[in-house]
Amino acid sequence: MKFERNELTKAIHHIDEHPEVKRGRESSTYDLIFEDRRYPPILVLSVASQLRGGQEERSNSIRNGNNG
């Protein structure tokens, strides 16, 4: 699934406004850095998907470049 920049920034702002969504969803290897703040990339993608009207994605359903 592809996202536009504005969808990702909306997701980041949503995470900032609702910090409880980060609980238990920390980064394991990489961080997405936006305006000098660190975010778990998979969480940002998950929230962007949810805000788009889709289902919240969990980390096991999003493949990263390291795992194939």
N, CA, C and O atoms as a GROMACS GRO file, in nm:
protein
  272
    1MET      N    1   0.085  -0.117   0.000
    1MET     CA    2   0.000   0.000   0.000
    1MET      C    3   0.090   0.124   0.000
    1MET      O    4   0.185   0.132   0.078
    2LYS      N    5   0.060   0.219  -0.086
    2LYS     CA    6   0.138   0.342  -0.094
    2LYS      C    7   0.062   0.455  -0.027
    2LYS      O    8  -0.061   0.462  -0.030
    3PHE      N    9   0.140   0.545   0.034
    3PHE     CA   10   0.082   0.660   0.102
    3PHE      C   11   0.145   0.788   0.049
    3PHE      O   12   0.262   0.790   0.012
    4GLU      N   13   0.065   0.893   0.046
    4GLU     CA   14   0.114   1.026   0.013
    4GLU      C   15   0.176   1.086   0.139
    4GLU      O   16   0.144   1.047   0.251
    5ARG      N   17   0.266   1.182   0.118
    5ARG     CA   18   0.332   1.248   0.231
    5ARG      C   19   0.230   1.305   0.330
    5ARG      O   20   0.246   1.290   0.451
    6ASN      N   21   0.125   1.370   0.279
    6ASN     CA   22   0.027   1.430   0.370
    6ASN      C   23  -0.045   1.325   0.454
    6ASN      O   24  -0.084   1.354   0.567
    7GLU      N   25  -0.063   1.205   0.402
    7GLU     CA   26  -0.126   1.098   0.481
    7GLU      C   27  -0.035   1.056   0.596
    7GLU      O   28  -0.082   1.027   0.706
    8LEU      N   29   0.094   1.053   0.569
    8LEU     CA   30   0.189   1.015   0.674
    8LEU      C   31   0.201   1.124   0.779
    8LEU      O   32   0.210   1.094   0.898
    9THR      N   33   0.201   1.250   0.737
    9THR     CA   34   0.208   1.357   0.836
    9THR      C   35   0.081   1.363   0.920
    9THR      O   36   0.087   1.395   1.039
   10LYS      N   37  -0.034   1.334   0.861
   10LYS     CA   38  -0.158   1.327   0.939
   10LYS      C   39  -0.149   1.216   1.044
   10LYS      O   40  -0.192   1.232   1.158
   11ALA      N   41  -0.092   1.104   1.004
   11ALA     CA   42  -0.075   0.992   1.097
   11ALA      C   43   0.018   1.032   1.212
   11ALA      O   44  -0.007   0.999   1.327
   12ILE      N   45   0.126   1.101   1.179
   12ILE     CA   46   0.220   1.146   1.283
   12ILE      C   47   0.152   1.242   1.378
   12ILE      O   48   0.169   1.231   1.500
   13HIS      N   49   0.076   1.336   1.326
   13HIS     CA   50   0.004   1.430   1.412
   13HIS      C   51  -0.099   1.357   1.499
   13HIS      O   52  -0.120   1.393   1.615
   14HIS      N   53  -0.162   1.256   1.443
   14HIS     CA   54  -0.257   1.175   1.521
   14HIS      C   55  -0.183   1.105   1.636
   14HIS      O   56  -0.233   1.102   1.749
   15ILE      N   57  -0.067   1.051   1.609
   15ILE     CA   58   0.013   0.984   1.713
   15ILE      C   59   0.051   1.084   1.821
   15ILE      O   60   0.045   1.053   1.940
   16ASP      N   61   0.091   1.206   1.781
   16ASP     CA   62   0.126   1.310   1.878
   16ASP      C   63   0.007   1.346   1.967
   16ASP      O   64   0.022   1.369   2.086
   17GLU      N   65  -0.112   1.350   1.907
   17GLU     CA   66  -0.233   1.387   1.981
   17GLU      C   67  -0.286   1.272   2.066
   17GLU      O   68  -0.359   1.295   2.162
   18HIS      N   69  -0.250   1.149   2.032
   18HIS     CA   70  -0.296   1.030   2.104
   18HIS      C   71  -0.175   0.941   2.138
   18HIS      O   72  -0.160   0.833   2.082
   19PRO      N   73  -0.088   0.986   2.230
   19PRO     CA   74   0.035   0.912   2.259
   19PRO      C   75   0.012   0.770   2.310
   19PRO      O   76   0.103   0.687   2.308
   20GLU      N   77  -0.109   0.741   2.355
   20GLU     CA   78  -0.138   0.606   2.403
   20GLU      C   79  -0.127   0.502   2.292
   20GLU      O   80  -0.108   0.384   2.321
   21VAL      N   81  -0.138   0.542   2.165
   21VAL     CA   82  -0.127   0.445   2.057
   21VAL      C   83   0.015   0.390   2.043
   21VAL      O   84   0.036   0.286   1.982
   22LYS      N   85   0.113   0.462   2.100
   22LYS     CA   86   0.252   0.416   2.094
   22LYS      C   87   0.283   0.308   2.198
   22LYS      O   88   0.382   0.236   2.186
   23ARG      N   89   0.198   0.298   2.297
   23ARG     CA   90   0.223   0.204   2.406
   23ARG      C   91   0.236   0.062   2.352
   23ARG      O   92   0.143   0.008   2.293
   24GLY      N   93   0.352   0.003   2.374
   24GLY     CA   94   0.377  -0.134   2.328
   24GLY      C   95   0.408  -0.144   2.180
   24GLY      O   96   0.414  -0.255   2.126
   25ARG      N   97   0.428  -0.033   2.113
   25ARG     CA   98   0.450  -0.034   1.967
   25ARG      C   99   0.583   0.036   1.932
   25ARG      O  100   0.591   0.105   1.830
   26GLU      N  101   0.685   0.017   2.013
   26GLU     CA  102   0.812   0.082   1.991
   26GLU      C  103   0.884   0.024   1.870
   26GLU      O  104   0.855  -0.088   1.826
   27SER      N  105   0.978   0.101   1.816
   27SER     CA  106   1.061   0.054   1.705
   27SER      C  107   1.156  -0.052   1.756
   27SER      O  108   1.201  -0.047   1.871
   28SER      N  109   1.188  -0.148   1.671
   28SER     CA  110   1.288  -0.248   1.711
   28SER      C  111   1.422  -0.223   1.645
   28SER      O  112   1.526  -0.256   1.702
   29THR      N  113   1.422  -0.165   1.526
   29THR     CA  114   1.548  -0.144   1.454
   29THR      C  115   1.562  -0.002   1.402
   29THR      O  116   1.664   0.062   1.424
   30TYR      N  117   1.460   0.047   1.333
   30TYR     CA  118   1.466   0.178   1.268
   30TYR      C  119   1.360   0.271   1.324
   30TYR      O  120   1.256   0.228   1.375
   31ASP      N  121   1.388   0.400   1.313
   31ASP     CA  122   1.291   0.503   1.350
   31ASP      C  123   1.266   0.591   1.229
   31ASP      O  124   1.354   0.612   1.146
   32LEU      N  125   1.145   0.642   1.220
   32LEU     CA  126   1.113   0.745   1.124
   32LEU      C  127   1.130   0.876   1.199
   32LEU      O  128   1.069   0.896   1.305
   33ILE      N  129   1.211   0.966   1.147
   33ILE     CA  130   1.237   1.093   1.215
   33ILE      C  131   1.164   1.203   1.139
   33ILE      O  132   1.183   1.223   1.019
   34PHE      N  133   1.079   1.273   1.212
   34PHE     CA  134   1.001   1.383   1.155
   34PHE      C  135   1.008   1.499   1.254
   34PHE      O  136   0.969   1.486   1.370
   35GLU      N  137   1.057   1.612   1.206
   35GLU     CA  138   1.072   1.731   1.289
   35GLU      C  139   1.144   1.699   1.420
   35GLU      O  140   1.099   1.737   1.528
   36ASP      N  141   1.256   1.628   1.407
   36ASP     CA  142   1.344   1.592   1.519
   36ASP      C  143   1.280   1.501   1.624
   36ASP      O  144   1.331   1.490   1.736
   37ARG      N  145   1.170   1.435   1.588
   37ARG     CA  146   1.108   1.339   1.679
   37ARG      C  147   1.110   1.203   1.614
   37ARG      O  148   1.102   1.192   1.491
   38ARG      N  149   1.120   1.099   1.694
   38ARG     CA  150   1.129   0.962   1.644
   38ARG      C  151   0.994   0.892   1.657
   38ARG      O  152   0.922   0.904   1.756
   39TYR      N  153   0.961   0.817   1.550
   39TYR     CA  154   0.836   0.742   1.546
   39TYR      C  155   0.863   0.601   1.495
   39TYR      O  156   0.949   0.582   1.409
   40PRO      N  157   0.790   0.502   1.547
   40PRO     CA  158   0.800   0.367   1.491
   40PRO      C  159   0.739   0.367   1.350
   40PRO      O  160   0.621   0.398   1.335
   41PRO      N  161   0.816   0.333   1.248
   41PRO     CA  162   0.765   0.340   1.110
   41PRO      C  163   0.640   0.256   1.087
   41PRO      O  164   0.548   0.299   1.018
   42ILE      N  165   0.637   0.138   1.143
   42ILE     CA  166   0.521   0.051   1.121
   42ILE      C  167   0.396   0.109   1.187
   42ILE      O  168   0.286   0.094   1.136
   43LEU      N  169   0.413   0.175   1.300
   43LEU     CA  170   0.299   0.240   1.365
   43LEU      C  171   0.247   0.354   1.278
   43LEU      O  172   0.126   0.372   1.264
   44VAL      N  173   0.338   0.432   1.220
   44VAL     CA  174   0.295   0.542   1.132
   44VAL      C  175   0.216   0.488   1.014
   44VAL      O  176   0.111   0.542   0.979
   45LEU      N  177   0.265   0.381   0.952
   45LEU     CA  178   0.193   0.320   0.841
   45LEU      C  179   0.058   0.265   0.884
   45LEU      O  180  -0.041   0.276   0.812
   46SER      N  181   0.055   0.206   1.001
   46SER     CA  182  -0.069   0.150   1.052
   46SER      C  183  -0.174   0.258   1.076
   46SER      O  184  -0.290   0.243   1.038
   47VAL      N  185  -0.132   0.367   1.140
   47VAL     CA  186  -0.225   0.476   1.167
   47VAL      C  187  -0.269   0.542   1.037
   47VAL      O  188  -0.385   0.578   1.022
   48ALA      N  189  -0.177   0.558   0.942
   48ALA     CA  190  -0.213   0.616   0.812
   48ALA      C  191  -0.319   0.530   0.743
   48ALA      O  192  -0.413   0.583   0.684
   49SER      N  193  -0.303   0.400   0.751
   49SER     CA  194  -0.401   0.310   0.692
   49SER      C  195  -0.536   0.324   0.760
   49SER      O  196  -0.641   0.326   0.694
   50GLN      N  197  -0.533   0.333   0.890
   50GLN     CA  198  -0.657   0.346   0.967
   50GLN      C  199  -0.726   0.479   0.934
   50GLN      O  200  -0.848   0.482   0.916
   51LEU      N  201  -0.650   0.588   0.926
   51LEU     CA  202  -0.708   0.718   0.896
   51LEU      C  203  -0.762   0.724   0.753
   51LEU      O  204  -0.854   0.800   0.724
   52ARG      N  205  -0.705   0.644   0.666
   52ARG     CA  206  -0.751   0.638   0.527
   52ARG      C  207  -0.887   0.568   0.519
   52ARG      O  208  -0.954   0.574   0.416
   53GLY      N  209  -0.925   0.504   0.626
   53GLY     CA  210  -1.053   0.435   0.628
   53GLY      C  211  -1.037   0.285   0.624
   53GLY      O  212  -1.134   0.210   0.618
   54GLY      N  213  -0.914   0.243   0.629
   54GLY     CA  214  -0.887   0.099   0.628
   54GLY      C  215  -0.876   0.046   0.769
   54GLY      O  216  -0.908   0.113   0.867
   55GLN      N  217  -0.831  -0.076   0.774
   55GLN     CA  218  -0.812  -0.143   0.901
   55GLN      C  219  -0.675  -0.107   0.956
   55GLN      O  220  -0.582  -0.081   0.880
   56GLU      N  221  -0.664  -0.106   1.089
   56GLU     CA  222  -0.533  -0.084   1.149
   56GLU      C  223  -0.446  -0.204   1.117
   56GLU      O  224  -0.485  -0.319   1.138
   57GLU      N  225  -0.327  -0.176   1.067
   57GLU     CA  226  -0.233  -0.283   1.035
   57GLU      C  227  -0.147  -0.313   1.157
   57GLU      O  228  -0.104  -0.221   1.227
   58ARG      N  229  -0.123  -0.438   1.183
   58ARG     CA  230  -0.034  -0.477   1.291
   58ARG      C  231   0.102  -0.507   1.231
   58ARG      O  232   0.112  -0.532   1.111
   59SER      N  233   0.206  -0.505   1.312
   59SER     CA  234   0.341  -0.520   1.261
   59SER      C  235   0.363  -0.651   1.187
   59SER      O  236   0.447  -0.656   1.097
   60ASN      N  237   0.292  -0.757   1.222
   60ASN     CA  238   0.314  -0.884   1.155
   60ASN      C  239   0.250  -0.889   1.016
   60ASN      O  240   0.275  -0.982   0.940
   61SER      N  241   0.165  -0.788   0.983
   61SER     CA  242   0.104  -0.788   0.851
   61SER      C  243   0.173  -0.691   0.755
   61SER      O  244   0.138  -0.685   0.637
   62ILE      N  245   0.271  -0.617   0.805
   62ILE     CA  246   0.348  -0.524   0.722
   62ILE      C  247   0.488  -0.579   0.708
   62ILE      O  248   0.561  -0.595   0.806
   63ARG      N  249   0.525  -0.609   0.585
   63ARG     CA  250   0.659  -0.664   0.560
   63ARG      C  251   0.756  -0.549   0.549
   63ARG      O  252   0.725  -0.444   0.492
   64ASN      N  253   0.876  -0.569   0.606
   64ASN     CA  254   0.979  -0.468   0.588
   64ASN      C  255   1.088  -0.522   0.498
   64ASN      O  256   1.090  -0.641   0.468
   65GLY      N  257   1.176  -0.436   0.455
   65GLY     CA  258   1.281  -0.475   0.362
   65GLY      C  259   1.379  -0.575   0.415
   65GLY      O  260   1.449  -0.639   0.336
   66ASN      N  261   1.387  -0.591   0.546
   66ASN     CA  262   1.482  -0.685   0.604
   66ASN      C  263   1.431  -0.827   0.606
   66ASN      O  264   1.510  -0.922   0.611
   67ASN      N  265   1.301  -0.844   0.602
   67ASN     CA  266   1.244  -0.976   0.615
   67ASN      C  267   1.188  -1.032   0.485
   67ASN      O  268   1.120  -1.134   0.486
   68GLY      N  269   1.216  -0.966   0.377
   68GLY     CA  270   1.173  -1.020   0.248
   68GLY      C  271   1.060  -0.949   0.194
   68GLY      O  272   1.012  -0.983   0.085
   0.00000   0.00000   0.00000
